[in-house]
Every structure is written in C-alpha cells, then in structure tokens.
Amino acid sequence: MREVTFDGGGRAVTFGHSKINLHRSGRESEPQAERPTPGSGDLCFIVDQSLDQAVAELASRGVPVISKLRTV
C-alpha cells in the first residue's frame, strides 16, 4: 500500500487501482458513513460491471450500500 495526501489534506492508502480513504475524527469528508468513528475509513471499488450490478452483488451477500457515486 502507498499513502496519498489529497488537496485539502485528505488522506488515503492506495493499492493497485483501489484505495481506502481515511477520515480524521470530527473532520470527516462527504460522503461519509452514517456514524463515522475514529479509525474508520471508506472503500472505493473500481469495477468493470455497471454500478447497479455491483450494488446488487453486494446486496446478495448482505452488504448494505449507504451511498452510490458514479465517477469516471
């Protein structure tokens, strides 16, 4: 993994084409978890399928999706 700092001071760790965004307690960025806690982060997935297919696959495995963002 490699540590990355974004404009504005946001931080993440990257590996391959994926990353985990890290949040500072009390200074969480949007979008965020319903109840962000110290030590938490969010996962960013890059997939070859449509967003709806990816969400359906997660739902079929019991993983709730709080927010869906389409980026390019």
C-alpha beads as a LAMMPS data file, in Angstrom:
LAMMPS data file: protein, C-alpha beads

72 atoms
71 bonds

1 atom types
1 bond types

-500.0 500.0 xlo xhi
-500.0 500.0 ylo yhi
-500.0 500.0 zlo zhi

Masses

1 110.0

Atoms # bond

1 1 1 0.000 0.000 0.000
2 1 1 1.019 3.572 -0.606
3 1 1 -0.052 6.613 1.430
4 1 1 -1.576 9.506 -0.545
5 1 1 -2.440 13.050 0.590
6 1 1 -5.128 14.896 -1.403
7 1 1 -5.720 18.618 -1.849
8 1 1 -7.241 19.949 1.346
9 1 1 -5.348 17.435 3.494
10 1 1 -7.440 14.311 2.890
11 1 1 -5.501 11.052 3.163
12 1 1 -5.836 7.552 1.782
13 1 1 -3.875 4.375 1.189
14 1 1 -3.820 3.033 -2.349
15 1 1 -3.086 -0.412 -3.730
16 1 1 -3.331 -1.141 -7.422
17 1 1 -6.345 0.735 -8.779
18 1 1 -8.191 0.766 -5.433
19 1 1 -7.967 2.883 -2.317
20 1 1 -9.181 3.258 1.244
21 1 1 -9.995 6.844 2.241
22 1 1 -9.044 7.673 5.828
23 1 1 -11.058 10.143 7.909
24 1 1 -9.942 12.359 10.781
25 1 1 -12.329 12.229 13.709
26 1 1 -14.548 15.314 13.655
27 1 1 -13.328 16.319 10.176
28 1 1 -14.924 13.611 8.040
29 1 1 -15.389 14.331 4.351
30 1 1 -18.547 13.756 2.323
31 1 1 -19.928 11.317 1.608
32 1 1 -19.378 9.529 4.887
33 1 1 -20.662 6.629 6.917
34 1 1 -23.862 7.049 8.904
35 1 1 -21.848 7.059 12.129
36 1 1 -18.153 7.615 11.340
37 1 1 -15.893 6.544 14.186
38 1 1 -12.196 7.111 14.900
39 1 1 -10.130 4.615 12.947
40 1 1 -12.775 4.109 10.273
41 1 1 -12.464 4.668 6.547
42 1 1 -14.362 4.086 3.351
43 1 1 -13.626 1.744 0.491
44 1 1 -13.538 2.748 -3.151
45 1 1 -14.028 -0.026 -5.693
46 1 1 -13.211 0.101 -9.384
47 1 1 -15.295 -2.470 -11.265
48 1 1 -15.877 -3.489 -14.879
49 1 1 -19.616 -4.012 -14.378
50 1 1 -22.352 -1.401 -14.053
51 1 1 -22.906 0.319 -10.712
52 1 1 -26.335 -1.337 -10.391
53 1 1 -24.801 -4.791 -10.945
54 1 1 -22.097 -4.147 -8.356
55 1 1 -24.657 -2.941 -5.779
56 1 1 -26.885 -5.971 -6.479
57 1 1 -23.932 -8.316 -5.970
58 1 1 -23.076 -6.696 -2.638
59 1 1 -26.741 -6.825 -1.558
60 1 1 -26.918 -10.534 -2.429
61 1 1 -24.102 -11.048 0.089
62 1 1 -25.791 -8.995 2.821
63 1 1 -23.601 -5.886 2.407
64 1 1 -25.619 -2.658 2.654
65 1 1 -24.673 0.248 0.396
66 1 1 -25.118 3.640 2.025
67 1 1 -24.105 5.807 -0.915
68 1 1 -23.539 5.247 -4.624
69 1 1 -21.287 7.626 -6.529
70 1 1 -20.575 7.443 -10.203
71 1 1 -17.137 8.763 -11.101
72 1 1 -15.031 8.483 -14.186

Bonds

1 1 1 2
2 1 2 3
3 1 3 4
4 1 4 5
5 1 5 6
6 1 6 7
7 1 7 8
8 1 8 9
9 1 9 10
10 1 10 11
11 1 11 12
12 1 12 13
13 1 13 14
14 1 14 15
15 1 15 16
16 1 16 17
17 1 17 18
18 1 18 19
19 1 19 20
20 1 20 21
21 1 21 22
22 1 22 23
23 1 23 24
24 1 24 25
25 1 25 26
26 1 26 27
27 1 27 28
28 1 28 29
29 1 29 30
30 1 30 31
31 1 31 32
32 1 32 33
33 1 33 34
34 1 34 35
35 1 35 36
36 1 36 37
37 1 37 38
38 1 38 39
39 1 39 40
40 1 40 41
41 1 41 42
42 1 42 43
43 1 43 44
44 1 44 45
45 1 45 46
46 1 46 47
47 1 47 48
48 1 48 49
49 1 49 50
50 1 50 51
51 1 51 52
52 1 52 53
53 1 53 54
54 1 54 55
55 1 55 56
56 1 56 57
57 1 57 58
58 1 58 59
59 1 59 60
60 1 60 61
61 1 61 62
62 1 62 63
63 1 63 64
64 1 64 65
65 1 65 66
66 1 66 67
67 1 67 68
68 1 68 69
69 1 69 70
70 1 70 71
71 1 71 72
